[in-house]
């Protein structure tokens, strides 16, 4: 039993998000994945069979597995991000099922922000529509490394290869070429009937690729991490007040990117002082290497004044250190952004005040055009904004490093998170 548990804990984790227009079948697809991969308990299955009967559905509605809120079940739509966990013998998965409506853009940004892959659903009857464009733009903005375009409801177009090829070419022209998407795969599926979801479809023998689950199990995600820029934002200074560890001083945090070894020369920001890593500790003891996304404690060869919010970086590869920067911002609050407004910014373990200097443009996410004559940034808007912080931040561009390139804004009056930002 202990061996089994250890094996499960050591398995690689893939986070993926689903996006698509309303009624494209996102929740049904996740339900089908869970059902066909035997990741549902009997009582869960009985509960959704009962719910389906109550609603008068002719067959079991697998979408009910993810539409957890009562309002969602009653309306048959997804209105909040639903997270689901499941595992196969090869990998563990966390799924974020996000809403398709335009008024829930912020929910999609939240659900997709940590994803390794995005499943973009397209209804085979409707092809690429405005919402496909919007969801693909957001996935690309969030630098999700792998895009899987699931052309769903193939059963309703008689499993036509011609329809599949047409939609694939259209997506390629309108999105892949325009946004310069690096890794995109296409799969023809029927979420309702299970074609090409877990098992290969006998109805589409013209499709030579693998089913969706097989692709999710085998996508390489190790190479997506930034192994070159060593960054450790300090969360906590460890000074045990005990005789055994009388002189112990360690700096704990999660490795945001790169690799650290004992003996490496590092620089402490903001002071700029250089020193050497003496040892690396983790909960299992001393280790010879630390890499993303491990949580570790670094011991340094010199006694330096370091506190939460500082950053330990490779001495020869330092991030940007500045009070001024531009970022793409997704506004998440009902109250619009205040021009020249002051907010609290949380960036890695650092927190300070900042001011909005200028709105450079807003993005029309339905056409991907930049709008320069409208500077009012309201709920679900995406805009390019200039900031000035009260003290220097240590950052990389979001494109280079998703952890040191992202931040959130907090309204000082209400303490609400009002926006998520990606530094350019």
Buried (B, 14 or more C-beta within 10 A) or exposed (E): EEEEEEEEEEBEEBBBBBBBBBBBBBBBBBBBBBBBBEBBEEEBBEBBBEBBEEEEBEEBBBBBBBBBEEEBBEEBBBBBBBEBEBEBEEBBBBBBBBBBBBEBBBBBBBBBBBBBBBBBBBBBEBBBBEBBBBBBBBBBBBBBBBBBBBBBBBBBBEBBEEBBBBBBEBBBEBBBEBBEBEEBBBBBBBBBBBBBBBEBBEBBEEBEBBBBBBBBBEBEBEEBBBEEBBBBBBBEBEEEEEEEEEEBBBBBBBBBBBBBEBEBEBBBBBEEBEBEBEBBBEEEEEBEEBBBEBEBBBBBEEEBEBEBBBBBBBBEEBBBBBBEBBBBBBBBBEEBBEEEBEBBBBBBBBBBBBBBBEBBBBBBBEEBEEEEEEBEBEBBBBBBBBBBBEEBBBBBBBEBBBBBBBBBBBBEEEEEBBBBBBBB
